Amino acid sequence: MFLQQGTQGGAAPTVGGGTRFGNTLADADLVWVFSSDYVVADIFRVAVGKIIEHWDVAGGQ
């Protein structure tokens, strides 16, 4: 299966957060969500419409 790419152009959350989301990728049961503010990615494994695993990846400085 090939990767599907999407973007989310919404404003940052105003309550309790402040990260803007950049690109998203999906392949089979994995979804990658990249931040447009930081060097951070979240990886989710999804089954039957629910997140069943989650990993964070952050770039060091």
N, CA, C and O atoms as CSV, one atom per row, in Angstrom:
chain,resi,resn,atom,element,x,y,z
A,1,MET,N,N,0.850,-1.175,0.000
A,1,MET,CA,C,0.000,0.000,0.000
A,1,MET,C,C,0.894,1.236,0.000
A,1,MET,O,O,1.988,1.211,0.563
A,2,PHE,N,N,0.444,2.293,-0.614
A,2,PHE,CA,C,1.208,3.523,-0.697
A,2,PHE,C,C,0.806,4.493,0.415
A,2,PHE,O,O,-0.243,4.342,1.042
A,3,LEU,N,N,1.649,5.478,0.640
A,3,LEU,CA,C,1.375,6.483,1.661
A,3,LEU,C,C,0.363,7.495,1.161
A,3,LEU,O,O,0.393,7.889,-0.005
A,4,GLN,N,N,-0.528,7.913,2.038
A,4,GLN,CA,C,-1.466,8.982,1.731
A,4,GLN,C,C,-1.060,10.182,2.563
A,4,GLN,O,O,-0.755,10.032,3.746
A,5,GLN,N,N,-1.048,11.365,1.978
A,5,GLN,CA,C,-0.613,12.555,2.676
A,5,GLN,C,C,-1.749,13.561,2.739
A,5,GLN,O,O,-2.505,13.727,1.782
A,6,GLY,N,N,-1.860,14.237,3.890
A,6,GLY,CA,C,-2.850,15.284,4.054
A,6,GLY,C,C,-2.283,16.397,4.905
A,6,GLY,O,O,-1.236,16.236,5.531
A,7,THR,N,N,-2.964,17.516,4.931
A,7,THR,CA,C,-2.545,18.617,5.784
A,7,THR,C,C,-3.740,19.109,6.569
A,7,THR,O,O,-4.888,18.938,6.158
A,8,GLN,N,N,-3.461,19.714,7.687
A,8,GLN,CA,C,-4.505,20.303,8.522
A,8,GLN,C,C,-4.163,21.771,8.670
A,8,GLN,O,O,-3.146,22.102,9.280
A,9,GLY,N,N,-4.969,22.646,8.140
A,9,GLY,CA,C,-4.652,24.060,8.141
A,9,GLY,C,C,-5.353,24.843,9.229
A,9,GLY,O,O,-5.374,26.073,9.181
A,10,GLY,N,N,-5.929,24.163,10.215
A,10,GLY,CA,C,-6.663,24.848,11.273
A,10,GLY,C,C,-5.758,25.614,12.219
A,10,GLY,O,O,-4.545,25.405,12.256
A,11,ALA,N,N,-6.364,26.492,12.970
A,11,ALA,CA,C,-5.626,27.280,13.957
A,11,ALA,C,C,-5.232,26.406,15.136
A,11,ALA,O,O,-5.833,25.362,15.387
A,12,ALA,N,N,-4.211,26.855,15.854
A,12,ALA,CA,C,-3.762,26.137,17.045
A,12,ALA,C,C,-4.860,26.157,18.101
A,12,ALA,O,O,-5.643,27.106,18.159
A,13,PRO,N,N,-4.930,25.125,18.936
A,13,PRO,CA,C,-5.921,25.106,20.012
A,13,PRO,C,C,-5.717,26.277,20.962
A,13,PRO,O,O,-4.581,26.690,21.193
A,14,THR,N,N,-6.785,26.812,21.509
A,14,THR,CA,C,-6.666,27.953,22.406
A,14,THR,C,C,-6.730,27.561,23.872
A,14,THR,O,O,-6.339,28.348,24.734
A,15,VAL,N,N,-7.212,26.367,24.172
A,15,VAL,CA,C,-7.334,25.934,25.565
A,15,VAL,C,C,-6.374,24.776,25.802
A,15,VAL,O,O,-6.505,23.720,25.184
A,16,GLY,N,N,-5.407,24.974,26.701
A,16,GLY,CA,C,-4.543,23.891,27.132
A,16,GLY,C,C,-3.492,23.438,26.139
A,16,GLY,O,O,-2.841,22.423,26.384
A,17,GLY,N,N,-3.295,24.121,25.053
A,17,GLY,CA,C,-2.292,23.665,24.094
A,17,GLY,C,C,-1.844,24.788,23.196
A,17,GLY,O,O,-2.259,25.935,23.365
A,18,GLY,N,N,-1.005,24.465,22.250
A,18,GLY,CA,C,-0.544,25.493,21.358
A,18,GLY,C,C,0.262,24.971,20.197
A,18,GLY,O,O,0.944,25.754,19.535
A,19,THR,N,N,0.215,23.680,19.918
A,19,THR,CA,C,0.964,23.116,18.803
A,19,THR,C,C,0.106,23.146,17.548
A,19,THR,O,O,-1.049,22.721,17.546
A,20,ARG,N,N,0.707,23.662,16.480
A,20,ARG,CA,C,0.025,23.613,15.181
A,20,ARG,C,C,0.455,22.346,14.471
A,20,ARG,O,O,1.637,22.002,14.464
A,21,PHE,N,N,-0.495,21.653,13.876
A,21,PHE,CA,C,-0.190,20.427,13.169
A,21,PHE,C,C,0.159,20.730,11.726
A,21,PHE,O,O,-0.462,21.582,11.090
A,22,GLY,N,N,1.159,20.024,11.217
A,22,GLY,CA,C,1.590,20.183,9.832
A,22,GLY,C,C,1.056,19.048,8.993
A,22,GLY,O,O,-0.152,18.820,8.930
A,23,ASN,N,N,1.958,18.340,8.352
A,23,ASN,CA,C,1.570,17.237,7.473
A,23,ASN,C,C,1.163,15.999,8.255
A,23,ASN,O,O,1.590,15.786,9.389
A,24,THR,N,N,0.335,15.201,7.625
A,24,THR,CA,C,-0.023,13.884,8.149
A,24,THR,C,C,0.189,12.859,7.045
A,24,THR,O,O,-0.015,13.146,5.865
A,25,LEU,N,N,0.598,11.670,7.440
A,25,LEU,CA,C,0.765,10.561,6.509
A,25,LEU,C,C,0.056,9.342,7.078
A,25,LEU,O,O,0.012,9.157,8.294
A,26,ALA,N,N,-0.494,8.519,6.211
A,26,ALA,CA,C,-1.140,7.286,6.659
A,26,ALA,C,C,-0.754,6.154,5.720
A,26,ALA,O,O,-0.727,6.324,4.501
A,27,ASP,N,N,-0.454,4.991,6.303
A,27,ASP,CA,C,-0.144,3.803,5.531
A,27,ASP,C,C,-0.640,2.602,6.322
A,27,ASP,O,O,-0.144,2.322,7.413
A,28,ALA,N,N,-1.616,1.897,5.773
A,28,ALA,CA,C,-2.221,0.738,6.441
A,28,ALA,C,C,-2.745,1.159,7.806
A,28,ALA,O,O,-3.645,1.996,7.872
A,29,ASP,N,N,-2.214,0.611,8.903
A,29,ASP,CA,C,-2.729,0.936,10.237
A,29,ASP,C,C,-1.885,1.967,10.977
A,29,ASP,O,O,-2.096,2.187,12.169
A,30,LEU,N,N,-0.924,2.609,10.289
A,30,LEU,CA,C,-0.069,3.619,10.926
A,30,LEU,C,C,-0.394,5.015,10.416
A,30,LEU,O,O,-0.644,5.215,9.228
A,31,VAL,N,N,-0.388,5.983,11.338
A,31,VAL,CA,C,-0.624,7.387,10.996
A,31,VAL,C,C,0.480,8.219,11.634
A,31,VAL,O,O,0.738,8.098,12.832
A,32,TRP,N,N,1.134,9.066,10.834
A,32,TRP,CA,C,2.150,9.987,11.327
A,32,TRP,C,C,1.569,11.390,11.309
A,32,TRP,O,O,0.959,11.802,10.322
A,33,VAL,N,N,1.757,12.129,12.405
A,33,VAL,CA,C,1.307,13.522,12.490
A,33,VAL,C,C,2.525,14.356,12.859
A,33,VAL,O,O,3.171,14.108,13.877
A,34,PHE,N,N,2.834,15.343,12.028
A,34,PHE,CA,C,4.009,16.181,12.218
A,34,PHE,C,C,3.591,17.558,12.702
A,34,PHE,O,O,2.582,18.099,12.249
A,35,SER,N,N,4.361,18.127,13.617
A,35,SER,CA,C,4.114,19.475,14.106
A,35,SER,C,C,4.727,20.472,13.143
A,35,SER,O,O,5.800,20.224,12.593
A,36,SER,N,N,4.060,21.599,12.931
A,36,SER,CA,C,4.649,22.652,12.114
A,36,SER,C,C,5.382,23.670,12.987
A,36,SER,O,O,6.036,24.568,12.456
A,37,ASP,N,N,5.288,23.550,14.315
A,37,ASP,CA,C,5.955,24.473,15.239
A,37,ASP,C,C,7.264,23.925,15.791
A,37,ASP,O,O,8.184,24.695,16.068
A,38,TYR,N,N,7.363,22.613,15.957
A,38,TYR,CA,C,8.504,21.982,16.599
A,38,TYR,C,C,8.999,20.820,15.746
A,38,TYR,O,O,8.321,20.402,14.807
A,39,VAL,N,N,10.186,20.296,16.073
A,39,VAL,CA,C,10.700,19.112,15.393
A,39,VAL,C,C,10.170,17.909,16.161
A,39,VAL,O,O,10.889,17.275,16.933
A,40,VAL,N,N,8.895,17.612,15.930
A,40,VAL,CA,C,8.195,16.561,16.667
A,40,VAL,C,C,7.267,15.823,15.701
A,40,VAL,O,O,6.662,16.419,14.810
A,41,ALA,N,N,7.176,14.507,15.906
A,41,ALA,CA,C,6.205,13.698,15.167
A,41,ALA,C,C,5.542,12.744,16.146
A,41,ALA,O,O,6.176,12.264,17.085
A,42,ASP,N,N,4.285,12.477,15.924
A,42,ASP,CA,C,3.543,11.473,16.683
A,42,ASP,C,C,3.151,10.368,15.708
A,42,ASP,O,O,2.690,10.636,14.599
A,43,ILE,N,N,3.341,9.137,16.136
A,43,ILE,CA,C,2.988,7.985,15.311
A,43,ILE,C,C,1.923,7.191,16.061
A,43,ILE,O,O,2.080,6.872,17.240
A,44,PHE,N,N,0.853,6.883,15.366
A,44,PHE,CA,C,-0.262,6.160,15.959
A,44,PHE,C,C,-0.498,4.875,15.173
A,44,PHE,O,O,-0.371,4.857,13.949
A,45,ARG,N,N,-0.839,3.807,15.877
A,45,ARG,CA,C,-1.343,2.594,15.232
A,45,ARG,C,C,-2.821,2.521,15.541
A,45,ARG,O,O,-3.233,2.607,16.698
A,46,VAL,N,N,-3.622,2.361,14.490
A,46,VAL,CA,C,-5.080,2.424,14.603
A,46,VAL,C,C,-5.678,1.080,14.204
A,46,VAL,O,O,-5.257,0.467,13.223
A,47,ALA,N,N,-6.660,0.634,14.974
A,47,ALA,CA,C,-7.401,-0.588,14.636
A,47,ALA,C,C,-8.870,-0.357,14.949
A,47,ALA,O,O,-9.212,0.091,16.043
A,48,VAL,N,N,-9.726,-0.656,14.006
A,48,VAL,CA,C,-11.178,-0.512,14.136
A,48,VAL,C,C,-11.533,0.910,14.594
A,48,VAL,O,O,-12.403,1.095,15.444
A,49,GLY,N,N,-10.850,1.911,14.021
A,49,GLY,CA,C,-11.160,3.310,14.312
A,49,GLY,C,C,-10.674,3.824,15.651
A,49,GLY,O,O,-11.049,4.925,16.055
A,50,LYS,N,N,-9.835,3.047,16.365
A,50,LYS,CA,C,-9.336,3.473,17.675
A,50,LYS,C,C,-7.813,3.428,17.698
A,50,LYS,O,O,-7.197,2.558,17.083
A,51,ILE,N,N,-7.217,4.376,18.414
A,51,ILE,CA,C,-5.771,4.389,18.590
A,51,ILE,C,C,-5.412,3.293,19.591
A,51,ILE,O,O,-5.908,3.287,20.717
A,52,ILE,N,N,-4.543,2.362,19.174
A,52,ILE,CA,C,-4.165,1.284,20.082
A,52,ILE,C,C,-2.697,1.365,20.500
A,52,ILE,O,O,-2.304,0.725,21.475
A,53,GLU,N,N,-1.876,2.143,19.777
A,53,GLU,CA,C,-0.497,2.396,20.183
A,53,GLU,C,C,-0.119,3.808,19.779
A,53,GLU,O,O,-0.677,4.364,18.833
A,54,HIS,N,N,0.850,4.392,20.513
A,54,HIS,CA,C,1.283,5.765,20.245
A,54,HIS,C,C,2.766,5.880,20.555
A,54,HIS,O,O,3.237,5.372,21.572
A,55,TRP,N,N,3.499,6.552,19.671
A,55,TRP,CA,C,4.915,6.832,19.893
A,55,TRP,C,C,5.160,8.315,19.621
A,55,TRP,O,O,4.532,8.907,18.744
A,56,ASP,N,N,6.087,8.913,20.390
A,56,ASP,CA,C,6.533,10.301,20.163
A,56,ASP,C,C,7.953,10.263,19.628
A,56,ASP,O,O,8.769,9.451,20.062
A,57,VAL,N,N,8.240,11.140,18.690
A,57,VAL,CA,C,9.595,11.310,18.189
A,57,VAL,C,C,9.900,12.799,18.249
A,57,VAL,O,O,9.176,13.603,17.662
A,58,ALA,N,N,10.973,13.176,18.960
A,58,ALA,CA,C,11.327,14.589,19.086
A,58,ALA,C,C,12.792,14.778,18.742
A,58,ALA,O,O,13.645,13.986,19.142
A,59,GLY,N,N,13.075,15.845,17.989
A,59,GLY,CA,C,14.454,16.161,17.631
A,59,GLY,C,C,15.154,16.873,18.774
A,59,GLY,O,O,14.570,17.745,19.416
A,60,GLY,N,N,16.393,16.509,19.029
A,60,GLY,CA,C,17.164,17.141,20.092
A,60,GLY,C,C,17.812,18.432,19.627
A,60,GLY,O,O,17.983,18.672,18.432
A,61,GLN,N,N,18.168,19.258,20.604
A,61,GLN,CA,C,18.829,20.521,20.265
A,61,GLN,C,C,20.080,20.666,21.047
A,61,GLN,O,O,20.784,21.666,20.905
